[in-house]
Amino acid sequence: MTTASICTIGDEILIGQITDTNSAFISRALNKTGIKVVYMVSCSDSRKDILDTIKRCLRKSDIVITTGGLGPTKDDITKNALMALSGSKKMRRSRKQMEIIKNILSARKIEMLDINRMQADVPENCTVIPNKIGTAPIMQFHFQKEQFGRDNLLFSMPGVPFETERAVPDVIAAIQAHYKLDKIFHRTICTFGIAESVLSKMIENWEDSLPENLHLAYLPNPILGVRLRLSIYGTTQKEGEEELDRYSASLKQILGDAVYGEGETNPQTVAGELLLERNATISTAESCTGGYLAHLLTEIPGSSRYFWGSVVSYDNSVKINTLGVSPETIRKYGAVSSQCVRLMAEGVRKKLGTTYSISTSGIAGPSGGTPAKPVGTLWMAVSGPKGTVTATLVSKSTRKINIERFAASALDLFRRSLIAGKI
């Protein structure tokens, strides 16, 4: 199987000044093409570090893709390092990239300077893939097997994410022209409400029965739940799809209603689809989630067809005066209680006139907990024409993750309750 390494270059990544999104994007694109990413690394803007890191990557994998270090500066360390690595004696100017640079600067009404012209200069031993939307070209180098033990391709790409994303298809086309690629087939099963460790125990025997070329990965996320990605290597499309069909079907049978979908879906998309199928509407009453539940619902295009609104009842006075929760309920049971969220859900559903509603009340942290209701405690409710269902959970994480998990858990309670006919 053809393998790849991804190297991001730049001190700004190492000190946390910017987040590396390029590696994830490139990795996903390569994987879909049938290339297995075996190594990811970041290195500094030091010439020695760049050379040492790229050489290490070349020995580990067939393809190396670097991003960053190609800005319009006189001291272009990455380009000069690649010139030395490739054995180039001089630079040459790429006419195609020069034309793109002229057009970009002209459109921005920026004067052409020598440092701009220098960006079109590349080591003589490289093949240029024009960067259609940026000034730094993509440089492609070929290394014979005797140099690093492999038939290597090295691609140097700009670090600007939108430029990288636009150029990835051109890089993949160059890879496909050079290597005969095996196919990789994936199937992702999305689950919610079962912890990764518990999930692993539930499917232990099933996982042990997987054939050697079929691999399982656990992908936990506070909003998405635990996604189980099945990957099969070195087979035909027909055989791969049949294997994935068979094993994903048996996996779903074990996990039951914990499975909410496949692929890139999420709880808010599934909730929206269920509402559209029923020509129904929904509203939310939120305390601890502070509007995040409404945010998840409304980030789906077309959600205005089913989402009517939200009451963020952070203070108890809003729960009482707007949602109709009785002061006695809060005095007796507290705002974080089954009784309170039940009245919140029923109150917002009545006030906004929606088919269904969801409510949340909890302690996101880091303070505010008690022995009876520790930090991370959530009570949630879903309400509909058939009744109201409440549930609780405890999430022992940061405030941000607790809020995300609270909102996603409420959506999952809605899904399960609606499918079961409880609301």
C-alpha positions in Angstrom: 0.0 0.0 0.0 1.2 3.5 -0.9 2.0 5.5 2.3 2.4 9.2 3.1 3.8 11.5 5.7 2.6 15.1 6.3 5.0 17.7 7.7 3.9 21.2 8.7 6.7 23.8 8.8 6.7 26.9 11.0 7.5 28.1 14.5 4.0 29.6 14.7 2.5 26.1 14.8 5.0 24.8 17.4 4.3 27.7 19.8 0.5 27.4 19.4 0.0 30.7 17.6 -2.0 29.0 14.9 -3.8 25.7 14.7 -2.7 23.2 12.0 -5.8 22.4 10.0 -3.9 21.5 6.9 -2.7 18.0 8.1 -6.3 16.9 8.8 -7.6 18.1 5.5 -4.7 16.5 3.5 -4.9 13.3 5.5 -8.7 12.9 4.7 -8.1 13.6 1.0 -5.2 11.1 0.8 -7.1 8.4 2.6 -10.1 8.7 0.2 -7.6 8.2 -2.6 -6.2 5.0 -1.2 -3.1 6.4 0.4 -2.4 5.5 4.0 -1.0 8.3 6.1 1.6 6.8 8.5 3.3 9.8 10.0 2.5 13.4 10.9 5.0 15.9 12.3 5.7 19.6 12.7 9.1 21.2 12.6 10.6 24.7 13.2 11.8 27.2 10.6 15.4 26.0 11.1 17.1 24.8 7.9 18.6 21.8 9.7 15.3 20.9 11.3 13.5 21.1 8.0 16.0 18.9 6.2 16.3 16.4 9.1 12.5 16.1 9.4 11.8 15.8 5.6 14.6 13.1 5.3 13.0 11.2 8.1 9.6 11.4 6.4 11.1 10.2 3.1 12.5 7.1 4.8 9.2 6.4 6.5 6.8 6.7 3.5 6.5 6.9 -0.3 5.0 10.4 -0.4 5.8 13.4 1.7 3.7 16.5 1.7 4.9 19.6 3.5 3.0 22.8 4.1 4.3 26.2 5.2 7.5 28.2 5.0 6.9 29.6 1.6 6.0 33.2 2.3 7.2 36.3 0.4 10.5 36.8 2.3 14.0 37.2 1.1 15.2 34.5 3.4 13.1 31.6 2.1 14.5 28.8 4.3 12.2 26.0 3.1 12.8 26.6 -0.6 16.5 26.8 -0.1 16.5 23.6 2.0 14.6 21.8 -0.7 17.0 23.1 -3.3 19.9 21.4 -1.4 17.9 18.2 -0.7 17.0 17.8 -4.4 20.6 18.4 -5.6 19.5 21.5 -7.6 22.4 23.9 -8.5 20.2 26.9 -9.2 16.8 28.4 -9.2 14.6 28.9 -12.3 11.5 31.1 -12.6 8.1 29.5 -13.2 6.4 31.5 -15.9 3.0 30.1 -15.1 3.3 31.1 -11.4 4.7 34.5 -12.3 1.6 35.2 -14.4 -0.6 34.2 -11.5 1.4 36.5 -9.1 1.0 39.4 -11.5 -2.7 38.9 -11.7 -3.2 38.6 -8.0 -1.2 41.7 -7.1 -2.9 43.7 -9.9 -6.3 42.7 -8.7 -5.3 43.9 -5.2 -3.7 47.0 -6.5 -0.4 46.0 -4.9 3.0 47.0 -6.5 5.1 44.1 -7.7 8.3 43.9 -5.7 11.4 41.7 -6.0 10.3 39.5 -3.1 7.0 38.9 -5.0 8.9 37.9 -8.1 11.2 35.6 -6.1 8.2 33.6 -5.1 8.0 32.3 -8.7 11.6 31.0 -8.4 11.9 27.3 -7.8 14.7 24.7 -7.6 15.6 23.6 -11.1 15.0 19.9 -10.3 11.4 20.4 -9.3 8.1 20.2 -11.2 5.8 23.1 -10.6 2.1 22.7 -9.9 0.8 26.2 -10.2 -1.0 27.7 -7.2 -4.0 29.2 -8.9 -5.2 31.3 -5.9 -1.9 32.2 -4.2 1.6 33.4 -4.9 3.7 30.4 -3.7 3.8 27.6 -6.2 3.5 23.9 -5.3 6.8 22.2 -5.8 7.0 18.5 -6.7 10.3 16.5 -6.3 11.1 12.9 -7.3 13.7 10.9 -5.4 15.0 7.6 -6.7 14.9 4.5 -4.5 18.7 4.5 -3.9 18.4 7.9 -2.1 16.0 7.1 0.7 15.1 3.5 0.2 11.9 4.2 -1.7 10.5 5.6 -4.9 9.6 9.0 -3.3 7.5 12.0 -4.3 7.8 15.1 -2.2 5.3 18.0 -2.5 5.9 21.4 -0.9 2.7 23.3 -0.5 1.8 26.8 0.9 0.7 27.0 4.5 -2.4 29.2 3.9 -5.3 26.7 4.5 -7.6 27.8 1.7 -4.6 27.7 -0.8 -3.7 24.2 0.5 -7.3 22.9 0.1 -7.6 24.3 -3.4 -4.3 22.7 -4.4 -4.8 19.2 -2.9 -6.7 17.8 -6.0 -3.8 18.8 -8.2 -1.4 17.1 -5.9 -3.5 13.9 -5.8 -3.7 13.9 -9.6 0.1 14.0 -9.7 0.3 11.1 -7.2 -2.2 9.1 -9.2 -0.1 9.6 -12.3 3.0 8.2 -10.6 1.7 5.4 -8.3 -0.7 2.5 -8.8 -2.9 3.0 -5.8 -4.7 0.4 -3.8 -8.3 1.1 -2.7 -9.3 1.9 0.9 -13.0 1.6 1.8 -14.5 3.1 4.9 -17.8 2.8 6.7 -18.4 5.0 9.8 -21.1 4.0 12.3 -22.2 6.8 14.5 -23.2 6.0 18.1 -24.3 8.1 21.1 -24.9 7.5 24.8 -22.3 4.7 25.4 -18.9 5.5 26.7 -15.9 4.4 24.6 -14.7 1.9 27.2 -18.2 0.3 27.6 -18.6 0.3 23.9 -15.3 -1.6 23.5 -16.5 -4.2 26.0 -19.8 -4.6 24.2 -18.3 -5.3 20.8 -15.2 -7.2 22.0 -16.1 -10.5 20.5 -17.3 -8.9 17.3 -14.1 -6.9 17.0 -11.9 -10.1 17.6 -13.7 -11.8 14.7 -12.7 -9.1 12.1 -10.6 -10.4 9.2 -7.0 -9.2 9.0 -7.6 -6.6 6.3 -10.5 -5.0 8.2 -9.6 -2.4 10.8 -11.7 -0.7 13.5 -11.0 2.8 14.9 -12.8 4.5 17.8 -13.4 8.3 17.2 -14.9 9.8 20.4 -16.3 13.4 20.4 -18.5 15.2 22.9 -21.0 16.3 20.2 -20.8 13.4 17.8 -20.6 10.6 20.4 -18.3 7.7 19.5 -18.0 7.0 15.8 -16.7 3.6 14.8 -14.8 3.6 11.6 -14.4 0.4 9.7 -11.6 0.4 7.0 -10.8 -2.3 4.6 -7.6 -2.4 2.5 -6.4 -4.1 -0.6 -9.6 -5.4 -2.2 -12.0 -4.6 -5.0 -14.8 -2.2 -4.6 -17.5 -4.9 -4.8 -15.8 -7.2 -2.3 -15.0 -4.2 0.0 -18.5 -2.9 0.0 -19.9 -6.4 0.7 -17.6 -6.9 3.6 -18.4 -3.5 5.1 -22.2 -4.2 4.6 -21.9 -7.5 6.5 -19.8 -6.3 9.4 -21.6 -3.0 9.9 -25.0 -4.8 9.9 -23.8 -7.1 12.6 -22.4 -4.2 14.6 -25.6 -2.3 14.4 -27.5 -5.4 15.7 -25.3 -5.4 18.8 -25.5 -1.7 19.5 -29.3 -1.2 18.8 -30.7 2.3 19.2 -27.3 3.7 20.3 -26.6 3.9 16.5 -28.0 7.1 15.1 -26.5 7.1 11.6 -23.5 6.6 9.3 -20.8 8.7 7.8 -20.5 12.4 8.5 -23.9 12.8 10.1 -24.4 14.3 13.6 -27.2 14.4 16.2 -28.6 17.8 15.1 -28.9 16.6 11.4 -30.7 13.5 12.5 -33.1 15.5 14.7 -33.8 17.8 11.8 -34.5 14.9 9.5 -36.9 13.3 12.0 -38.8 16.6 12.3 -39.1 17.1 8.6 -40.4 13.5 8.1 -43.2 14.4 10.5 -43.8 17.9 9.3 -43.2 18.9 13.0 -41.6 21.8 14.8 -39.4 22.1 17.8 -38.3 24.7 20.4 -35.8 24.7 23.3 -35.6 25.9 26.9 -32.0 26.1 28.0 -30.3 26.9 31.3 -26.9 25.4 31.5 -26.4 25.1 27.7 -27.0 28.8 27.3 -28.3 28.6 23.7 -25.8 26.0 22.5 -28.6 23.5 21.9 -30.4 26.1 19.7 -27.0 26.8 18.0 -26.6 23.1 17.0 -30.1 22.9 15.6 -29.8 26.1 13.6 -26.4 25.3 12.1 -28.2 22.9 9.8 -29.2 24.6 6.5 -33.0 24.8 6.2 -33.6 24.4 10.0 -36.1 27.3 9.8 -38.6 24.8 8.5 -38.7 23.1 11.9 -36.9 25.2 14.6 -39.1 28.0 16.0 -37.1 29.5 18.8 -35.5 29.2 22.2 -35.8 30.6 25.7 -32.5 30.8 27.5 -33.7 30.7 31.0 -30.4 31.0 32.8 -31.8 32.8 35.8 -34.6 31.1 37.9 -36.8 34.2 37.4 -37.0 33.4 33.7 -37.9 29.8 34.4 -40.7 31.0 36.6 -42.0 34.1 34.8 -41.5 33.0 31.2 -41.7 29.2 31.2 -44.2 28.8 34.0 -42.0 26.7 36.4 -43.5 27.1 39.9 -41.4 28.7 42.6 -42.4 25.8 44.8 -40.8 23.3 42.4 -37.5 25.1 42.4 -37.6 25.5 46.2 -38.4 21.8 46.8 -36.3 20.1 44.0 -33.9 22.7 42.7 -33.4 24.1 39.2 -31.3 21.0 38.3 -34.0 18.4 38.7 -36.3 16.2 36.7 -39.3 18.2 38.0 -37.9 21.5 36.8 -36.8 20.4 33.3 -40.2 18.8 32.8 -42.0 22.0 33.4 -39.4 24.0 31.3 -40.0 21.7 28.3 -43.7 21.8 28.6 -43.7 25.5 29.2 -41.6 26.4 26.1 -43.6 24.0 24.0 -46.8 25.7 25.0 -45.5 29.2 24.8 -44.0 28.9 21.3 -46.6 26.5 20.0 -44.3 23.8 18.7 -44.9 20.1 18.2 -41.9 19.1 20.4 -39.5 20.8 22.8 -36.2 20.1 24.6 -35.0 21.6 27.9 -31.7 21.5 29.8 -30.7 22.5 33.3 -27.4 21.5 34.9 -24.1 22.5 36.4 -21.5 23.0 33.7 -18.7 23.9 36.2 -16.1 24.4 37.2 -17.9 25.4 40.4 -21.5 25.2 41.7 -21.7 21.5 42.5 -22.8 19.8 45.6 -22.4 16.2 46.9 -25.9 15.4 45.7 -25.5 17.2 42.4 -21.8 17.4 41.5 -20.3 19.5 38.7 -21.2 18.0 35.4 -24.7 17.0 36.4 -27.4 17.5 33.7 -31.1 17.1 33.8 -32.9 17.2 30.4 -36.4 16.7 29.1 -38.1 16.2 25.8 -41.8 16.9 25.4 -44.4 16.2 22.7 -48.1 15.3 22.1 -47.7 11.9 23.8 -46.0 13.1 26.9 -42.7 14.2 28.5 -39.5 12.2 29.1 -36.7 13.3 31.5 -33.2 11.9 31.9 -30.0 12.7 33.7 -26.3 12.3 33.2 -23.0 13.4 34.7 -20.1 14.6 32.5 -16.8 14.9 34.3 -15.0 17.3 31.9 -14.3 21.0 31.3 -17.0 23.6 31.2 -16.8 23.8 27.4 -17.0 20.1 26.8 -19.7 19.6 29.5 -21.9 22.2 27.6 -21.3 20.5 24.3 -22.0 17.1 25.7 -25.2 18.4 27.5 -26.6 19.8 24.3 -25.8 16.7 22.2 -27.2 14.4 24.9 -30.4 16.3 24.9 -30.7 15.9 21.1 -30.0 12.2 21.5 -32.7 11.9 24.1 -35.1 13.6 21.7 -34.2 11.1 18.9 -34.6 8.0 21.0 -37.8 9.2 22.6 -39.4 10.2 19.3 -38.4 6.9 17.6 -39.7 4.9 20.6 -43.1 6.8 20.4 -42.8 8.2 23.9 -43.4 11.8 23.0 
